[in-house]
């Protein structure tokens, strides 16, 4: 896992994430790659097997949810797991320079940022800058059965993943060449389970 000499395929990387989540939810996490030997080994570079764009919410730390350790995941976090130029640049770095074969966009239940936009709350300061990326997803799922916030969070993950897959020039080219896979996912705060969308 995360070894520069053995970067997995995108499908294997996805399996590794889901296997880690299974360990996390069954209360048998192995807490890999969290010792001094691993820390020292990473002093010469990194080769994360997956990148995860996740919400900044304190309840959704990808390293814990996927039972991963140092050097395994390249994690980018922002409220509402949306994308902007800086976050996109970070993910491009992971894919193009670290050769990370998988990007997962992970939404979650009861997301505060998405819930605020869905409820029409007045957002002050720079918090308001989150709304333009979230509002189209809220609009798309209005009237659907189920919880509006959770439905919108799933749609944000899908829309963001679609945007990353087609992002020119770097990510779209890697996807087309079969060197990168981008998948949307959704984390349930109560069960701990991550489902692919």
Contact map, one row per residue, 1 for C-alpha under 8 A:
11100110000000000000000000000000000000000000000110000000000000000000000100000000000000000000000000000000000000000000000000000000000000000000000000000000000000000000000000000000000000000000000000000
11110110000000000000000000000000000000000000011110000000000000000000001110000000000000000000000000000000000000000000000000000000000000000000000000000000000000000000000000000000000000000000000000000
11111110000000000000000000000000000000000000011110000000000000000000000000000000000000000000000000000000000000000000000000000000000000000000000000000000000000000000000000000000000000000000000000000
01111110000000000000000000000000000000000000011000000000000000000000000000000000000000000000000000000000000000000000000000000000000000000000000000000000000000000000000000000000000000000000000000000
00111110000000000000000000000000000000000000000000000000000000000000000000000000000000000000000000000000000000000000000000000000000000000000000000000000000000000000000000000000000000000000000000000
11111111000000000000000000000000000000000000000000000000000000000000000000000000000000000000000000000000000000000000000000000000000000000000000000000000000000000000000000000000000000000000000000000
11111111100000000000000000000000000000000000001110000000000000000000000000000000000000000000000000111000000000000000000000000000000000000000000000000000000000000000000000000000000000000000000000000
00000111111110000000000000000000000000000000000010000000000000000000000000000000000000000000000000001000000000000000000000000000000000000000000000000000000000000000000000000000000000000000000000000
00000011111110000000000000000000000000000000000000000000000000000000000000000000000000000000000000001000000000000000000000000000000000000000000000000000000000000000000000000000001000000000000000000
00000001111111000000000000000000000000000000000000000000000000000000000000000000000000000000000000001100000000000000000000000000000000000000000000000000000000000000000000000000001110000000000000000
00000001111111100000000000000000000000000000000000000000000000000000000000000000000000000000000000000000000000000000000000000000000000000000000000000000000000000000000000000000000000000000000000000
00000001111111110000000000000000000000000000000000000000000000000000000000000000000000000000000000000000000000000000000000000000000000000000000000000000000000000000000000000000000000000000000000000
00000001111111111000000000000000000000000000000011000000000000000000000000000000000000000000000000001100000000000000000000000000000000000000000000000000000000000000000000000000000000000000000000000
00000000011111111100000000000000000000000000000001000000000000000000000000000000000000000000000000000100000000000000000000000000000000000000000000000000000000000000000000000000000000000000000000000
00000000001111111110000000000000000000000000000000000000000000000000000000000000000000000000000000000000000000000000000000000000000000000000000000000000000000000000000000000000000000000000000000000
00000000000111111111000000000000000000000000000000000000000000000000000000000000000000000000000000000000000000000000000000000000000000000000000000000000000000000000000000000000000000000000000000000
00000000000011111111100000000000000000000000000001000000000000000100000000000000000000000000000000000000000000000000000000000000000000000000000000000000000000000000000000000000000000000000000000000
00000000000001111111110000000000000000000000000000000000000000000100000000000000000000000000000000000000000000000000000000000000000000000000000000000000000000000000000000000000000000000000000001000
00000000000000111111111000000000000000000000000000000000000000000100000000000000000000000000000000000000000000000000000000000000000000000000000000000000000000000000000000000000000000000000000000000
00000000000000011111111100001000000000000000000000000000000000001111000000000000000000000000000000000000000000000000000000000000000000000000000000000000000000000000000000000000000000000000000000000
00000000000000001111111110000000000000000000000000000000000000001110000000000000000000000000000000000000000000000000000000000000000000000000000000000000000000000000000000000000000000000000000111000
00000000000000000111111111000000000000000000000000000000000000000100000000000000000000000000000000000000000000000000000000000000000000000000000000000000000000000000000000000000000000000000000010000
00000000000000000011111111111100000000000000000000000000000000000110000000000000000000000000000000000000000000000000000000000000000000000000000000000000000000000000000000000000000000000000000000000
00000000000000000001111111111000000000000000000000000000000000011110000000000000000000000000000000000000000000000000000000000000000000000000000000000000000000000000000000000000000000000000000100000
00000000000000000000111111110000000000000000000000000000000000000000000000000000000000000000000000000000000000000000000000000000000000000000000000000000000000000000000000000000000000000000001110000
00000000000000000000011111111000000000000000000000000000000000000000000000000000000000000000000000000000000000000000000000000000000000000000000000000000000000000000000000000000000000000000000000000
00000000000000000000001111111000000000000000000000000000000000000000000000000000000000000000000000000000000000000000000000000000000000000000000000000000000000000000000000000000000000000000000000000
00000000000000000000001111111100000000000000000000000000000000000000000000000000000000000000000000000000000000000000000000000000000000000000000000000000000000000000000000000000000000000000000000000
00000000000000000001001101111110000000000000000000000000000000000010000000000000000000000000000000000000000000000000000000000000000000000000000000000000000000000000000000000000000000000000000000000
00000000000000000000001000011111000000000000000000000000000000000010000000000000000000000000000000000000000000000000000000000000000000000000000000000000000000000000000000000000000000000000000000000
00000000000000000000000000001111110000000000000000000000000000000011100000000000000000000000000000000000000000000000000000000000000000000000000000000000000000000000000000000000000000000000000000000
00000000000000000000000000000111110000000000000000000000000000000011100000000000000000000000000000000000000000000000000000000000000000000000000000000000000000000000000000000000000000000000000000000
00000000000000000000000000000011111001100000000000000000000000000001111100000000000000000000000000000000000000000000000000000000000000000000000000000000000000000000000000000000000000000000000000000
00000000000000000000000000000011111101100000000000000000000000000000110000000000000000000000000000000000000000000000000000000000000000000000000000000000000000000000000000000000000000000000000000000
00000000000000000000000000000000111111100000000000000000000000000000000000000000000000000000000000000000000000000000000000000000000000000000000000000000000000000000000000000000000000000000000000000
00000000000000000000000000000000011111110000000000000000000000000000000000000000000000000000000000000000000000000000000000000000000000000000000000000000000000000000000000000000000000000000000000000
00000000000000000000000000000000001111111000000000000000000000000000000000000000000000000000000000000000000000000000000000000000000000000000000000000000000000000000000000000000000000000000000000000
00000000000000000000000000000000111111111100000000000000000000000000010000000000000000000000000000000000000000000000000000000000000000000000000000000000000000000000000000000000000000000000000000000
00000000000000000000000000000000111111111110000000000000000000000000010000000000000000000000000000000000000000000000000000000000000000000000000000000000000000000000000000000000000000000000000000000
00000000000000000000000000000000000111111110000000000000000000000000000000000000000000000000000000000000000000000000000000000000000000000000000000000000000000000000000000000000000000000000000000000
00000000000000000000000000000000000011111111000000000000000000000000000000000000000000000000000000000000000000000000000000000000000000000000000000000000000000000000000000000000000000000000000000000
00000000000000000000000000000000000001111111110000000000000000000000011000000000000000000000000000000000000000000000000000000000000000000000000000000000000000000000000000000000000000000000000000000
00000000000000000000000000000000000000111111100000000000000000000000000000000000000000000000000000000000000000000000000000000000000000000000000000000000000000000000000000000000000000000000000000000
00000000000000000000000000000000000000001111110000000000000000000000000000000000000000000000000000000000000000000000000000000000000000000000000000000000000000000000000000000000000000000000000000000
00000000000000000000000000000000000000000111111000000000000000000000000000000000000000000000000000000000000000000000000000000000000000000000000000000000000000000000000000000000000000000000000000000
01110000000000000000000000000000000000000101111100000000000000000000001000000000000000000000000001000000000000000000000000000000000000000000000000000000000000000000000000000000000000000000000000000
01110010000000000000000000000000000000000000111110000000000000000000001100000000000000000000000001110000000000000000000000000000000000000000000000000000000000000000000000000000000000000000000000000
11100010000000000000000000000000000000000000011111100000000000000000001111000000000000000000000001010000000000000000000000000000000000000000000000000000000000000000000000000000000000000000000000000
11100011000010000000000000000000000000000000001111100000000000000000000110000000000000000000000000011100000000000000000000000000000000000000000000000000000000000000000000000000000000000000000000000
00000000000011001000000000000000000000000000000111110000000000000000000111000000000000000000000000011111000000000000000000000000000000000000000000000000000000000000000000000000000000000000000000000
00000000000000000000000000000000000000000000000111111000000000000000000011110000000000000010010000010111000000000000000000000000000000000000000000000000000000000000000000000000000000000000000000000
00000000000000000000000000000000000000000000000001111100000001000000000011110000000000000000000000000011110000000000000000000000000000000000000000000000000000000000000000000000000000000000000000000
00000000000000000000000000000000000000000000000000111110000000000000000000111100100000000000000000000011110000000000000000000000000000000000000000000000000000000000000000000000000000000000000000000
00000000000000000000000000000000000000000000000000011111000101000000000000111111100000000000000000000000111000000000000000000000000000000000000000000000000000000000000000000000000000000000000000000
00000000000000000000000000000000000000000000000000001111100100000000000000001111100000000000000000000000011100000000000000000000000000000000000000000000000000000000000000000000000000000000000000000
00000000000000000000000000000000000000000000000000000111110100000000000000001111100000000000000000000000000000000000000000000000000000000000000000000000000000000000000000000000000000000000000000000
00000000000000000000000000000000000000000000000000000011111110000000000000000010000000000000000000000000000000100000000000000000000000000000000000000000000000000000000000000000000000000000000000000
00000000000000000000000000000000000000000000000000000001111110000000000000000000000000000000000000000000000000000000000000000000000000000000000000000000000000000000000000000000000000000000000000000
00000000000000000000000000000000000000000000000000000000111110000000000000000000000000000000000000000000000000000000000000000000000000000000000000000000000000000000000000000000000000000000100000000
00000000000000000000000000000000000000000000000000000111111111001000000000000000000000000000000000000000000100000000000000000000000000000000000000000000000000000000000000000000000000000010100000000
00000000000000000000000000000000000000000000000000000000111111111000000000000000000000000000000000000000000000000000000000000000000000000000000000000000000000000000000000000000000000000000000000000
00000000000000000000000000000000000000000000000000010100000111111100000000100000000000000000000000000000000000000000000000000000000000000000000000000000000000000000000000000000000000000000000000000
00000000000000000000000000000000000000000000000000000000000011111111100010000000000000000000000000000000000000000000000000000000000000000000000000000000000000000000000000000000000000000000000000000
00000000000000000000000100000000000000000000000000000000000011111111000000000000000000000000000000000000000000000000000000000000000000000000000000000000000000000000000000000000000000000000000000000
00000000000000000001100100000000000000000000000000000000000111111111000000000000000000000000000000000000000000000000000000000000000000000000000000000000000000000000000000000000000000000000000100000
00000000000000001111111100000000000000000000000000000000000001111111000000000000000000000000000000000000000000000000000000000000000000000000000000000000000000000000000000000000000000000000000000000
00000000000000000001101100001111000000000000000000000000000000111111100000000000000000000000000000000000000000000000000000000000000000000000000000000000000000000000000000000000000000000000000000000
00000000000000000001000000000011100000000000000000000000000000111111110110000000000000000000000000000000000000000000000000000000000000000000000000000000000000000000000000000000000000000000000000000
00000000000000000000000000000011110000000000000000000000000000100011111110000000000000000000000000000000000000000000000000000000000000000000000000000000000000000000000000000000000000000000000000000
00000000000000000000000000000000110001100100000000000000000000000001111110000000000000000000000000000000000000000000000000000000000000000000000000000000000000000000000000000000000000000000000000000
01000000000000000000000000000000100000000100011100000000000000000000111111000000000000000000000000000000000000000000000000000000000000000000000000000000000000000000000000000000000000000000000000000
11000000000000000000000000000000100000000000001111000000000000000001111111000000000000000000000000000000000000000000000000000000000000000000000000000000000000000000000000000000000000000000000000000
01000000000000000000000000000000000000000000000111110000000000100001111111100000000000000000000000000000000000000000000000000000000000000000000000000000000000000000000000000000000000000000000000000
00000000000000000000000000000000000000000000000101110000000000000000001111110000000000000000010000000000000000000000000000000000000000000000000000000000000000000000000000000000000000000000000000000
00000000000000000000000000000000000000000000000000111100000001000000000011111000000000000000000000000000000000000000000000000000000000000000000000000000000000000000000000000000000000000000000000000
00000000000000000000000000000000000000000000000000111100000000000000000001111100000000100110000000000000000000000000000000000000000000000000000000000000000000000000000000000000000000000000000000000
00000000000000000000000000000000000000000000000000001111000000000000000000111110100000000000000000000000000000000000000000000000000000000000000000000000000000000000000000000000000000000000000000000
00000000000000000000000000000000000000000000000000001111000000000000000000011111110000000000000000000000000000000000000000000000000000000000000000000000000000000000000000000000000000000000000000000
00000000000000000000000000000000000000000000000000000111100000000000000000001111110000000000000000000000000000001000000000000000010000000000000000000000000000000000000000000000000000000000000000000
00000000000000000000000000000000000000000000000000000111000000000000000000000111110000000000000000000000001000111100000000000000010001000000000000000000100100000000000000000000000000000000000000000
00000000000000000000000000000000000000000000000000001111000000000000000000001111111000000000000000000000111000000000000000000000000000000000000000000000000110000000000000000000000000000000000000000
00000000000000000000000000000000000000000000000000000000000000000000000000000111111100000000000000000000000000000000000000000000010011000000000000000000000110010000000000000000000000000000000000000
00000000000000000000000000000000000000000000000000000000000000000000000000000000111110110000000000000000000000000000000000000000000010000000000000000000000000010000000000000000000000000000000000000
00000000000000000000000000000000000000000000000000000000000000000000000000000000011111110000000000000000000000000000000000000000000000000000000000000000000000000000000000000000000000000000000000000
00000000000000000000000000000000000000000000000000000000000000000000000000000000001111111000000000000000000000000000000000000000000000000000000000000000000000000000000000000000000000000000000000000
00000000000000000000000000000000000000000000000000000000000000000000000000000000000111111100000000000000000000000000000000000000000000000000000000000000000000000000000000000000000000000000000000000
00000000000000000000000000000000000000000000000000000000000000000000000000010000001111111110000000000000000000000000000000000000000000000000000000000000000000000000000000000000000000000000000000000
00000000000000000000000000000000000000000000000000000000000000000000000000000000001111111111000000000000000000000000000000000000000000000000000000000000000000000001000000000000000000000000000000000
00000000000000000000000000000000000000000000000000000000000000000000000000000000000011111111100000000000000000000000000000000000000000000000000000000000000000000000000000000000000000000000000000000
00000000000000000000000000000000000000000000000000000000000000000000000000010000000001111111110000000000000000000000000000000000000000000000000000000000000000000000000000000000000000000000000000000
00000000000000000000000000000000000000000000000000100000000000000000000000010000000000111111111000000010000000000000000000000000000000000000000000000000000000000000000000000000000000000000000000000
00000000000000000000000000000000000000000000000000000000000000000000000000000000000000011111111110000000000000000000000000000000000000000000000000000000000000000000000001100000000000000000000000000
00000000000000000000000000000000000000000000000000000000000000000000000000000000000000001111111111000000000000000000000000000000000000000000000000000000000000000000000000000000000000000000000000000
00000000000000000000000000000000000000000000000000100000000000000000000001000000000000000111111111110000000000000000000000000000000000000000000000000000000000000000000000000000000000000000000000000
00000000000000000000000000000000000000000000000000000000000000000000000000000000000000000011111111111100000000000000000000000000000000000000000000000000000000000000000000100100000100000000000000000
00000000000000000000000000000000000000000000000000000000000000000000000000000000000000000001111111110000000000000000000000000000000000000000000000000000000000000000000001100100000000000000000000000
00000000000000000000000000000000000000000000000000000000000000000000000000000000000000000001111111100000000000000000000000000000000000000000000000000000000000000000000000000000000000000000000000000
00000000000000000000000000000000000000000000011100000000000000000000000000000000000000000000111111110000000000000000000000000000000000000000000000000000000000000000000000000000000000000000000000000
00000010000000000000000000000000000000000000001000000000000000000000000000000000000000000000011111111000000000000000000000000000000000000000000000000000000000000000000000000000000000000000000000000
00000010000000000000000000000000000000000000001111100000000000000000000000000000000000000000011101111110000000000000000000000000000000000000000000000000000000000000000000000000000100000000000000000
00000011110010000000000000000000000000000000000011000000000000000000000000000000000000000000001000111110000000000000000000000000000000000000000000000000000000000000000000000000001110000000000000000
00000000010011000000000000000000000000000000000011100000000000000000000000000000000000000000001000011111000000000000000000000000000000000000000000000000000000000000000000000000000111100000000000000
00000000000000000000000000000000000000000000000001111000000000000000000000000000000000000010000000011111100000000000000000000000000000000000000000000000000000000000000000000000000111100000000000000
00000000000000000000000000000000000000000000000001111000000000000000000000000000000000000000000000000111110000000000000000000000000000000000000000000000000000001000000000000000000001111000000000000
00000000000000000000000000000000000000000000000000011100000000000000000000000000100000000000000000000011111000000000000000000000000000000000000000000000000011011000000000000000000001111000000000000
00000000000000000000000000000000000000000000000000011110000000000000000000000000100000000000000000000001111100000000000000000000000000000000000000000000000010000000000000000000000000011110000000000
00000000000000000000000000000000000000000000000000000110000000000000000000000001100000000000000000000000111110100000000000000000000000000000000000000000110110000000000000000000000000011110000000000
00000000000000000000000000000000000000000000000000000010000100000000000000000000000000000000000000000000011111100000000000000000000000000000000000000100110000000000000000000000000000000111100000000
00000000000000000000000000000000000000000000000000000000000000000000000000000000000000000000000000000000001111100000000000000000000000000000000000001100100000000000000000000000000000000111100000000
00000000000000000000000000000000000000000000000000000000000000000000000000000000000000000000000000000000000111110010000000000000000000000000000000001100000000000000000000000000000000000000100000000
00000000000000000000000000000000000000000000000000000000100000000000000000000001000000000000000000000000001111111110000000000000000000000000000000001100100000000000000000000000000000000000000000000
00000000000000000000000000000000000000000000000000000000000000000000000000000001000000000000000000000000000001111111000000000000000000000000000000000000000000000000000000000000000000000000000000000
00000000000000000000000000000000000000000000000000000000000000000000000000000011000000000000000000000000000000111111100000000000010000000000000000000000000000000000000000000000000000000000000000000
00000000000000000000000000000000000000000000000000000000000000000000000000000001000000000000000000000000000000111111110000000000000001000000000000001001100000000000000000000000000000000000000000000
00000000000000000000000000000000000000000000000000000000000000000000000000000000000000000000000000000000000001111111111000000000000000000000000000001000000000000000000000000000000000000000000000000
00000000000000000000000000000000000000000000000000000000000000000000000000000000000000000000000000000000000000011111111110100000000000000000000000000000000000000000000000000000000000000000000000000
00000000000000000000000000000000000000000000000000000000000000000000000000000000000000000000000000000000000000001111111110000000001001100100000000000000000000000000000000000000000000000000000000000
00000000000000000000000000000000000000000000000000000000000000000000000000000000000000000000000000000000000000000111111110000000000000100100000000011001000000000000000000000000000000000000000000000
00000000000000000000000000000000000000000000000000000000000000000000000000000000000000000000000000000000000000000011111110000000000000000000000000000000000000000000000000000000000000000000000000000
00000000000000000000000000000000000000000000000000000000000000000000000000000000000000000000000000000000000000000001111111000000000000000000000000000000000000000000000000000000000000000000000000000
00000000000000000000000000000000000000000000000000000000000000000000000000000000000000000000000000000000000000000001111111100000000000000000000000000000000000000000000000000000000000000000000000000
00000000000000000000000000000000000000000000000000000000000000000000000000000000000000000000000000000000000000000000000111110000000000000000000000000000000000000000000000000000000000000000000000000
00000000000000000000000000000000000000000000000000000000000000000000000000000000000000000000000000000000000000000001000011111011000000000000000000000000000000000000000000000000000000000000000000000
00000000000000000000000000000000000000000000000000000000000000000000000000000000000000000000000000000000000000000000000001111111000000000000000000000000000000000000000000000000000000000000000000000
00000000000000000000000000000000000000000000000000000000000000000000000000000000000000000000000000000000000000000000000000111111000000000000000000000000000000000000000000000000000000000000000000000
00000000000000000000000000000000000000000000000000000000000000000000000000000000000000000000000000000000000000000000000000011111110000000000000000000000000000000000000000000000000000000000000000000
00000000000000000000000000000000000000000000000000000000000000000000000000000000000000000000000000000000000000000000000000111111111000000000000000000000000000000000000000000000000000000000000000000
00000000000000000000000000000000000000000000000000000000000000000000000000000000000000000000000000000000000000000000000000111111111000000000000000000000000000000000000000000000000000000000000000000
00000000000000000000000000000000000000000000000000000000000000000000000000000000000000000000000000000000000000000000000000000111111100000000000000000000000000000000000000000000000000000000000000000
00000000000000000000000000000000000000000000000000000000000000000000000000000011010000000000000000000000000000001000000000000111111111000000000000000000000000000000000000000000000000000000000000000
00000000000000000000000000000000000000000000000000000000000000000000000000000000000000000000000000000000000000000000100000000011111111100000000000000000000000000000000000000000000000000000000000000
00000000000000000000000000000000000000000000000000000000000000000000000000000000000000000000000000000000000000000000000000000000111111110000000000000000000000000000000000000000000000000000000000000
00000000000000000000000000000000000000000000000000000000000000000000000000000000011000000000000000000000000000000000000000000000011111111000000000000000000000000000000000000000000000000000000000000
00000000000000000000000000000000000000000000000000000000000000000000000000000001010000000000000000000000000000000100100000000000011111111100000000000001000100000000000000000000000000000000000000000
00000000000000000000000000000000000000000000000000000000000000000000000000000000000000000000000000000000000000000000110000000000001111111110000000000000000000000000000000000000000000000000000000000
00000000000000000000000000000000000000000000000000000000000000000000000000000000000000000000000000000000000000000000000000000000000111111111000000000000000000000000000000000000000000000000000000000
00000000000000000000000000000000000000000000000000000000000000000000000000000000000000000000000000000000000000000000000000000000000011111111100000000001101100100000000000000000000000000000000000000
00000000000000000000000000000000000000000000000000000000000000000000000000000000000000000000000000000000000000000000110000000000000001111111110000011011001000000000000000000000000000000000000000000
00000000000000000000000000000000000000000000000000000000000000000000000000000000000000000000000000000000000000000000000000000000000000111111110000000000000000000000000000000000000000000000000000000
00000000000000000000000000000000000000000000000000000000000000000000000000000000000000000000000000000000000000000000000000000000000000011111110000000001001000000000000000000000000000000000000000000
00000000000000000000000000000000000000000000000000000000000000000000000000000000000000000000000000000000000000000000000000000000000000001111111100010011001000000000000000000000000000000000000000000
00000000000000000000000000000000000000000000000000000000000000000000000000000000000000000000000000000000000000000000000000000000000000000111111100010000000000000000000000000000000000000000000000000
00000000000000000000000000000000000000000000000000000000000000000000000000000000000000000000000000000000000000000000000000000000000000000000111110000000000000000000000000000000000000000000000000000
00000000000000000000000000000000000000000000000000000000000000000000000000000000000000000000000000000000000000000000000000000000000000000000111111010010000000000000000000000000000000000000000000000
00000000000000000000000000000000000000000000000000000000000000000000000000000000000000000000000000000000000000000000000000000000000000000000001111100000000000000000000000000000000000000000000000000
00000000000000000000000000000000000000000000000000000000000000000000000000000000000000000000000000000000000000000000000000000000000000000000000111110110000000000000000000000000000000000000000000000
00000000000000000000000000000000000000000000000000000000000000000000000000000000000000000000000000000000000000000000000000000000000000000000000011111110000000000000000000000000000000000000000000000
00000000000000000000000000000000000000000000000000000000000000000000000000000000000000000000000000000000000000000000010000000000000000000100110101111111000000000000000000000000000000000000000000000
00000000000000000000000000000000000000000000000000000000000000000000000000000000000000000000000000000000000011100110010000000000000000000100000000111111100000000000000000000000000000000000000000000
00000000000000000000000000000000000000000000000000000000000000000000000000000000000000000000000000000000000111100000000000000000000000000000000001111111110000000000000000000000000000000000000000000
00000000000000000000000000000000000000000000000000000000000000000000000000000000000000000000000000000000000000000000000000000000000000000100100101111111111000000000000000000000000000000000000000000
00000000000000000000000000000000000000000000000000000000000000000000000000000000000000000000000000000000000000000100010000000000000001001101100000011111111100000000000000000000000000000000000000000
00000000000000000000000000000000000000000000000000000000000000000000000000000001000000000000000000000000001110100100000000000000000000001000000000001111111110000000000000000000000000000100000000000
00000000000000000000000000000000000000000000000000000000000000000000000000000000000000000000000000000000001100000000000000000000000000000000000000000111111111000000000000000000000000001100000000001
00000000000000000000000000000000000000000000000000000000000000000000000000000000000000000000000000000000000000000000000000000000000000001101100000000011111111100000000000000000000000000000000000000
00000000000000000000000000000000000000000000000000000000000000000000000000000001110000000000000000000000001000000000000000000000000001001000000000000001111111110000000000000000000000000000000000000
00000000000000000000000000000000000000000000000000000000000000000000000000000000110000000000000000000000111000000000000000000000000000000000000000000000111111111000000000000000000000011100000000000
00000000000000000000000000000000000000000000000000000000000000000000000000000000000000000000000000000000100000000000000000000000000000000000000000000000011111111100000000000000000000111000000000001
00000000000000000000000000000000000000000000000000000000000000000000000000000000000000000000000000000000000000000000000000000000000000001000000000000000001111111110000000000000000000000000000000000
00000000000000000000000000000000000000000000000000000000000000000000000000000000011000000000000000000000100000000000000000000000000000000000000000000000000111111111000000000000000000010000000000000
00000000000000000000000000000000000000000000000000000000000000000000000000000000000000000000000000000001100000000000000000000000000000000000000000000000000011111111100000000000000001110000000000000
00000000000000000000000000000000000000000000000000000000000000000000000000000000000000000000000000000000000000000000000000000000000000000000000000000000000001111111110000000000000001000000000000000
00000000000000000000000000000000000000000000000000000000000000000000000000000000000000000000000000000000000000000000000000000000000000000000000000000000000000111111111000000000000000000000000000000
00000000000000000000000000000000000000000000000000000000000000000000000000000000000000010000000000000000000000000000000000000000000000000000000000000000000000011111111000110000000001000000000000000
00000000000000000000000000000000000000000000000000000000000000000000000000000000000000000000000000000000000000000000000000000000000000000000000000000000000000001111111000110010000011000000000000000
00000000000000000000000000000000000000000000000000000000000000000000000000000000000000000000000000000000000000000000000000000000000000000000000000000000000000000111111100110000000000000000000000000
00000000000000000000000000000000000000000000000000000000000000000000000000000000000000000000000000000000000000000000000000000000000000000000000000000000000000000011111111110000000000000000000000000
00000000000000000000000000000000000000000000000000000000000000000000000000000000000000000000000000000000000000000000000000000000000000000000000000000000000000000000011111111000000000000000000000000
00000000000000000000000000000000000000000000000000000000000000000000000000000000000000000000000000000000000000000000000000000000000000000000000000000000000000000000001111111000000000000000000000000
00000000000000000000000000000000000000000000000000000000000000000000000000000000000000000001000100000000000000000000000000000000000000000000000000000000000000000000001111111100000000000000000000000
00000000000000000000000000000000000000000000000000000000000000000000000000000000000000000001001100000000000000000000000000000000000000000000000000000000000000000001111111111110000100000000000000000
00000000000000000000000000000000000000000000000000000000000000000000000000000000000000000000000000000000000000000000000000000000000000000000000000000000000000000001111111111111000000000000000000000
00000000000000000000000000000000000000000000000000000000000000000000000000000000000000000000000000000000000000000000000000000000000000000000000000000000000000000000000111111111100000000000000000000
00000000000000000000000000000000000000000000000000000000000000000000000000000000000000000000001100000000000000000000000000000000000000000000000000000000000000000000000001111111111100000000000000000
00000000000000000000000000000000000000000000000000000000000000000000000000000000000000000000000000000000000000000000000000000000000000000000000000000000000000000000100000111111111111000000000000000
00000000000000000000000000000000000000000000000000000000000000000000000000000000000000000000000000000000000000000000000000000000000000000000000000000000000000000000000000011111111000000000000000000
00000000000000000000000000000000000000000000000000000000000000000000000000000000000000000000000000000000000000000000000000000000000000000000000000000000000000000000000000001111111100000000000000000
00000000000000000000000000000000000000000000000000000000000000000000000000000000000000000000000000000000000000000000000000000000000000000000000000000000000000000000000000000111111110000000000000000
00000000110000000000000000000000000000000000000000000000000000000000000000000000000000000000000000001000000000000000000000000000000000000000000000000000000000000000000000000111111110000000000000000
00000000010000000000000000000000000000000000000000000000000000000000000000000000000000000000001000011110000000000000000000000000000000000000000000000000000000000000000000100110111111000000000000000
00000000010000000000000000000000000000000000000000000000000000000000000000000000000000000000000000001110000000000000000000000000000000000000000000000000000000000000100000000010011111100000000000000
00000000000000000000000000000000000000000000000000000000000000000000000000000000000000000000000000000111100000000000000000000000000000000000000000000000000000001101100000000010000111110000000000000
00000000000000000000000000000000000000000000000000000000000000000000000000000000000000000000000000000111100000000000000000000000000000000000000000000000000001001000000000000000000011111000000000011
00000000000000000000000000000000000000000000000000000000000000000000000000000000000000000000000000000001111000000000000000000000000000000000000000000000000011011000000000000000000001111100000000011
00000000000000000000000000000000000000000000000000000000000000000000000000000000000000000000000000000001111000000000000000000000000000000000000000000000010011000000000000000000000000111110000001111
00000000000000000000000000000000000000000000000000000000000000000000000000000000000000000000000000000000011110000000000000000000000000000000000000000000110010000000000000000000000000011111000001111
00000000000000000000000000000000000000000000000000000000000100000000000000000000000000000000000000000000011110000000000000000000000000000000000000000000000000000000000000000000000000001111100111100
00000000000000000000000000000000000000000000000000000000000000000000000000000000000000000000000000000000000110000000000000000000000000000000000000000000000000000000000000000000000000000111111111000
00000000000000000000000000000000000000000000000000000000001100000000000000000000000000000000000000000000000111000000000000000000000000000000000000000000000000000000000000000000000000000011111110000
00000000000000000000000000000000000000000000000000000000000000000000000000000000000000000000000000000000000000000000000000000000000000000000000000000000000000000000000000000000000000000001111100000
00000000000000000000000010000000000000000000000000000000000000000000000000000000000000000000000000000000000000000000000000000000000000000000000000000000000000000000000000000000000000000001111110000
00000000000000000000100110000000000000000000000000000000000000001000000000000000000000000000000000000000000000000000000000000000000000000000000000000000000000000000000000000000000000000011111111000
00000000000000000000110010000000000000000000000000000000000000000000000000000000000000000000000000000000000000000000000000000000000000000000000000000000000000000000000000000000000000000011101111100
00000000000000000100100000000000000000000000000000000000000000000000000000000000000000000000000000000000000000000000000000000000000000000000000000000000000000000000000000000000000000001111000111110
00000000000000000000000000000000000000000000000000000000000000000000000000000000000000000000000000000000000000000000000000000000000000000000000000000000000000000000000000000000000000001110000011111
00000000000000000000000000000000000000000000000000000000000000000000000000000000000000000000000000000000000000000000000000000000000000000000000000000000000000000000000000000000000000111100000001111
00000000000000000000000000000000000000000000000000000000000000000000000000000000000000000000000000000000000000000000000000000000000000000000000000000000010001000000000000000000000000111100000000111
